[in-house]
Structure formats: structure tokens, C-alpha cells
């Protein structure tokens, strides 16, 4: 074995140059005029120089450079001349290269570190990577190839090998790319299938990752074989070998930069709009942003920052005054850099702390965009003591170290929610730690889609709402109740979880792994984690599993829970994984959210802004005891860059509990180690421990704490504990007086239990059928099902509670429900006659009982909908209540054409010269829902584009019944004859009338349902 230090250069020449250097016909030309593809041929020369090795194949030359003992670079220059268009833009300076050695193994040269061996087969040149133990990592199926515009690597695909990465891939990424082709480049396609913020990096479950060091677009086809192609006539790739995906991401981000650590306000929701001469909102001034900021404070809603010039051509005025006013409201000033950053220094000095980049300025998303991200980030830091903080719609490898990547301009729809769910967790697999999309998009939207989108995005690190583009502004208080209260609930939960999220953000700066994660990252051995079974869910950190609702429904099916015990965050019900949960009750105010048993979650209770924290504020821990577990809290000043010099602290909490059932629970709170400006030297602590059953007692460092008799007594006391059996299947609340943070302490819950209680499975499960409807003003049956667990339930009562104005029947009681059996009950619920059908209502079923010797409470929340009495005779559609409505421009109109953006501003309905006194005027895309209750036999109308549109517009009409398409028209234009509609309904309960744009222009799409009539009987 010869080492590079002993032999600087070794050359192996082919005999008289007779060995072919490249494969492919000489001198041939393709039909399109391009040179034919070529594949590298036999090695004709070899040279070793330290950790760098050169392999000649005729005119072509390959170069291998080792970076660490598990990472290296392969370059190929077809003409023998190496180039690097990225220069020092992406790859950061690395440490000293590792010790390497090589040997001639006969058929190949073996280039080795202590951890890996790269084999370069000689005839033809082909690479293969193995670990030190000889196990295969990857192998080229054929040698590197090129034509005059591309270079391609072809790898063999393992039998069960899975692939992830390629940056932000809209609608994809948190499940495997196996069998699919992904594009890496800029296409300005913001919706499902687009790929903004692409990254030329992918990783494999076989234990490796590949980064193409280029600004050229890439195409990765993860078929059999795997082909990865870049649009340039040079090959340049870094390879990372590691035991896990997390390790590979860590190596990649060591090379290209670890994610930046956002300031705390960057982890709060932001707001953006144009406040100077806004074409969509009328004459305004920058200081008017403060009125919107006041709306957040008046509605008790968190908001961390505002972009005040977010609109094309929008400038600003009174910038320093605006910044001061926002600061007084606990918010930071941000600006949109539509036309560059020439003024950034002055803007930052006036108070700007967030820079949002724009596609019009950052260019094609490669070098220009990366430079823009770095320059804007640096501009904030060069002119203030703040951390750089940018947002970008197009970026490239390296942008993770300077900003948030967001997925572009979209419309608020259910489909928008659906495809975004896999997007951001998938981006984590490429080292993008902070990715997001605008709440409910910037166009369209509805109160329901807004709430559902905000719920799950509250579990992303970064989020923003953008105003001024849709028909109405999109602040979370604009839609009124119940939506404002639901939005407040989730935004305040996001605020309370800031210490949890911030700790994971700090972890990202160390490891490269972002807070939002696909299941496959934490459960790589779970065969379902890489499949569509887990596509529409993700993890926030290790402990929260989020399964958003992405349809207009109050139930969620197909929630996959991986191995372990999972606790419903809202009810405390436990699930044993792996399992798939169907029929999960998710009223509009409920995000399906599960917590991993063993979690210890740090929280800041009761805040609207991180600035609400004082030197005496408590730190709360939400503990789900099971076995041994721990969490390390990270703290610093949250705003400045002092943490980079070591000004930070950590505090570790360790929990020891039974794996299942009864036993002591010990919570050890370590000393807060380290220092930073503003560090708490003492603070009170709060604990919520999910044990199910009450302990015999609680001690603090061996000293008994007093058991308090009620929740009120607990809140009034400085120290003590209280067991609440009605809260999430039973929790123990503990509080301590203020304690020195530099001193560790231990809580002991004697005779407590792991999550699930002393007798696992003894709890009663409550279920209700989804989609129950309550007729307004009429007592209506509501069904519930109670299933006893492993023990019988005694003294059972089930009662309903509903919003004010609704009435419920008396509780139903059972003396006993035998273990494992189900009792089905019918209770009565009456909706007010004036209840709004557009707003589903949450009803709570509360079950009180005794089981396994202890009093218990189970709570089940479900959604019902108030519906009008079904029509009992023929009825004009315009005279019926609409259960829901969506319309492309302004409101749909009764007995007139669509008109403009206001209500009742249309004209008489007219089709082909005929005027109709009754009917509905809409604008595509339109969707109106009617309740027919199974009493209507048919629907009739004349459908067409209103005469007022003349000869333009293009739409299609359709009628749906109970979710099935019953009739669809051909495409109609302004010159088409009206179409007669006569659709049998067959007793359906819900009918939807839809008008859909068919040419993508949505101009003049005034679709009329003229003479629309339901034919019904009593």
C-alpha cells in the first residue's frame, strides 16, 4: 500500500494510448444538431496528491478531493479543464482534509479514509462507494456521461432504497421520491407540482447524500437506475456517507452552511400589506399600518412584525415613526425589497429588521438570489445589533444560512392546504429549516380555509399573513366570530410553545436539521413513513405529530401514528402505534394534534408576545411521562447576535417514569448553565403532568408539597399541587415558588403512573358519527357511542354542552358498561331558529364515570351543523338559504346578475335576450350549497353566461349531490346558447351548484342559473 506522502504522483498510462477514452461514435452529430452523448471510458492515467486524486480517461479528467473522512468531491471535466462557476458562494471553507491512502486493487483504484473507500474501476471508469466494513453505499450503474449541454450520473437503485430532498417541492417531499422525477430549478410555478427554493441536494435511505455544486438546473429521476442530470457540461458533486439521514443533512449543511438562528419575533406570526397609495385599498399612508397593529392588540392576537410596503410600486414614508409605533405595540418593522437593497442601511437604522426579497429583484433564483439573501441579511447585521432575517420565494443551496424560504403566491383553497402539508417537512430533508406559505394564500380564501390553514401553520417555525390582494384583508381578526377566537387559540398556543420551537431552532444551527420533520426522518425503519400513509402529516420536533384537516369536514381519516404511545393533545386519549386513526373528530376549532409519550415540553404560559416575559415570569413544563426521557431547553437574549460568542444557557429536564401503569414519576430539573444578558436568575416553575390518576403525594427535593382542593385554590397558591381528573383524562398540576435557576431540583410524584393511568386502557372511549345535522328550531337526535376499556365503567353519565342559544336534553345515565362493550345513546339538541348554517358548531359530550377504582372523565368534542327545514314543495333556488357560498368576484346574487364587488349591485338576469325574474347570478369559480334533506326529486334551470358579458368569458356548469357529480355542461362562452338543466336528484340531502372557469382568464365569467328551481315534496 502506497501513501500520498511517499509517492506524490503516480501515473498509469494505457499501452500506446490504444485504450478507448470515451464510449460513443466519433464525429457523429444528432438530428437536433447537438453532439451525441458520451460516457467516460477507460482510465488512461492516475495521479495522487494528498487528499486529491486525478484520473485521466483520454481527454477527459476526473478529480476526487476528500473533505472529511466521510465526505468527498468528484469532478469531471470532459475537456480536461476544471471550472467552478459557484466559486466561494455556496461551499464554505472547511477544516484540514483527512488522512487518505490509496492502492491499486487490479481492476480498480481504491481511495480510502478511515471511514470510506471510493473505488474507481478502470475499464471503464466507474465509481463505487463502500464503508470501512466493506458494505456498499452506492455504485454507478455506468460511468459519468455528458453531451454538449448536460452531465449525468447513473446509480444503481437498491431494492427498498428511498430518496428525499431536492429542496422545496410543492406537494411532495416528506415521503419518498422513489419512482418519481423531481426538477431542481426555477419555474415560478407556485402551486402543486412547482419547485420554488430548489436545492441541488438529495439523500438516500442507503446512508448517503449528494450535493451538485452548481448554479445549473437539475433533473433527478429516482427510477431504476437513478439518473441525476445537471444542465452544464461539467460534473461537480459532493458526497456524504452517514449512518442516518440526520447525519447526512448535518454533513451537507457543514459544507454549505448551517441554518441561521431567527430572532424570537421571527418565530411569531407576521403581517404584510402596502400602506402607501394602495391601488386595491385606496389612499393610505405608511402610518396607517399602526391602525392594523392596533387591531391585533385589541383582539388579543399575537403579531411579531409587519411588512408595511408589500405591494408592487409601493413605497413608504415616516419610516422611523412607523418603526417606533410598531415597537410600542411589541412588533418589528419589515420592508419588501422590490427594487433592491441600495437603501437598506438607512432603512435598518430607521428600524427595519426584516427584509422580504422578491422574484423581480433576485432574478432567476440561482447566484443572484443567493447573493441577494446574503446581502440583505448582512445589511441588517451591519447596521444594527439585530440578527439578519430575510424571506425569499426563490433561492438555492446556501440560502438556509440567511433566510426563510416561502412557497410563493397562492390562493386560499382546500387544495392549497392539502398540497402544502408535505412541502415544508420535505424541505427539511434538504437543510431548509424555515419554510412556509402565506396563511390562506394571498388570493381568494374563506373563513373556514383561513382557520384550518392557520391552525397547522402555527406549528411551523415561521408564518405570515398577506393582505391587499384578496377581496378582503386577511388579518386573523377580519372574519369575526367564531373565527377570531379560534385563530387566537392557535396563535397563543404558538406563543406559549416558543421555548420549545426556539430550542429546536438552536438545534438546527448545530445539526442542520430543522424543527419541522417528515415521519421518515424520526422513524426511518417504519415502512409506512416513506409512503402516502404519512404524506399529509408531519412532526414538529420529535414530540408533536400534526395531521391537518385539508377538506371541508369535521372529521379526519388516515392519521398514521408510528411506533410508540401517542396522546391526543386535546382529550388526553392515548393511542398505541403503529396505527391508523380514522374518523377522528375535528371540529373547526380542533387541529388533530398528538404528543409523543415521554415528551417534556417547555412553555411560556399566558403570553401574547415574547416581550411579555419579565424577570419573574414562570417557565412551564408539559410532561407526558413514560420511561426515561429528557429535553434540553435553550435560551439566549432572543434578539441580538451575542449568542454567537457563547452568550446563551441550557437547562435539561429528565423524566423517569414507568413504561406503563403505576409507579413513581421523577422529574429532575437541572441548573440553568451558561449566561446571557437578561437571563433569569430565579423563576417560578409550573408543571402539567399527564398521569391520568392522582399520585399519593408530591415532594420537592424531598419536602412534601401541599395538595390543593380545587383549581381556584391552586391558582391562588404560590406552591402546591392539584389533580384534575376532568382535564385531558387526568393531569397533575404542580407549581413552585420562585427558585434560583442556577440550582437543580427534583419533583417526585409518589405512586403516580405513566400516561394512560395506573390501569392502561381502563378509560371510556367516546365516539360520534361525523357530519351530524341539527334542524333549526326542532329538537334533533344526536348520537353517541361509549365503549368501556379493559375494565367496566360504573355510574356512567353522558351529557352535552353547546354554544349559547342552543338547548340540550338531560344527561343519559348507565349503572354499568361492561369492559369492552359499547352503549349507544341518543340525546336531543336544538339549534336556534336564527343559527347560521355557514358556521359549524362544536358540541361537547362529557362522560363521567368510575373505573379501576377511580373517578374519571372523558370529553369528546364534535361538530354539528344547523340546517334549515328541508323544502316541502317546489321552491326557487334563490329563495332558499345557502349553507355555504364561494364566488369568484363579489357575492353571488339572488334574482340578478353577478354585478360588481358589492351586494345586490347586479342587473336583471338575461340569457339570449330572455329576462328571468328568478335565478342566481355568479362569477366563476362559484360554489353554492343547498340543503334539500332528501325531499327533492329534481333541479331545473337555464344555464349560460349573462348577456351583459357579450362575447367573452368561458365557463362550465355542474350540479353535485352529496359529493357526487350529477351533471356537467359543455364549455359555454358569451355567445353560446343557454343550456337547459334538468337533473334528477334521487333524494340527495345536499346539492351544490358550481360554475368553473375553463380558460384560466376568469374574465367575464358571469354564469347564470336562470329560473333555477328545486322540485320537492313533503
Order of alpha helices (4+ residues) and beta strands (2+ residues): beta-beta-beta-beta-beta-beta-beta-beta-beta-beta-beta-beta-beta-beta-beta-beta-beta-beta-beta-alpha-beta-alpha-beta-alpha-beta-alpha-beta-alpha-alpha-beta-beta-beta-alpha-beta-beta-alpha-beta-alpha-alpha-beta-alpha-beta-beta-beta-beta-beta-beta-beta-beta-beta-beta-beta-beta-beta-beta-beta-beta-beta-alpha-beta-beta-beta-beta-beta-beta-beta-beta-beta-beta-beta-beta-beta-beta-beta-beta-beta-beta-beta-beta-beta-beta-beta-beta-beta-beta-beta
